Amino acid sequence: MSERFAPLRPVLRIDFPPEDRLGRGKIMLLELIRETGSISAAGRAMDMSYRRAWLLVDALNRMFREPSVESQRGGKQGGGAMLTPFGETLIRRYREMEAKAKAAIADDLAWLEAVRDPDQANGPVSDRSPRT
């Protein structure tokens, strides 16, 4: 299915004033760290630099009382990173919140999908006159 015809989907982002945020990007980074055992590899999988990935992990670790990721330096295996039990719980709880939010607004999403302009699903049409 092309991105243009993709169904509508809510995106959950939680703001932690004054400037921190928790959303799908940070959660995906955590999931990839769990999968790869590496901040660098997780960042590459998301097409971001190691520095950017490390800064996001650092932000996550500062947002909560417990860290989400622990780094392991050097050694025979060359270091790496792993999720803490808190990091695992954070992923699970965030995914549960996403599912609850989607379920709570399912009827509204269906309505939006039903009234969605099919021409806009194919991209904007520049020569179309505005509706009155």
Secondary structure, DSSP 8 states (H G I E B T S, - for coil): --GGG-------EEEETTTEEEEHHHHHHHHHHHHHS-HHHHHHHTT--HHHHHHHHHHHHHHSSS-SEEEE-STTTT-EEEE-HHHHHHHHHHHHHHHHHHHHTHHHHHHHHHHS-HHHHT---TT-----
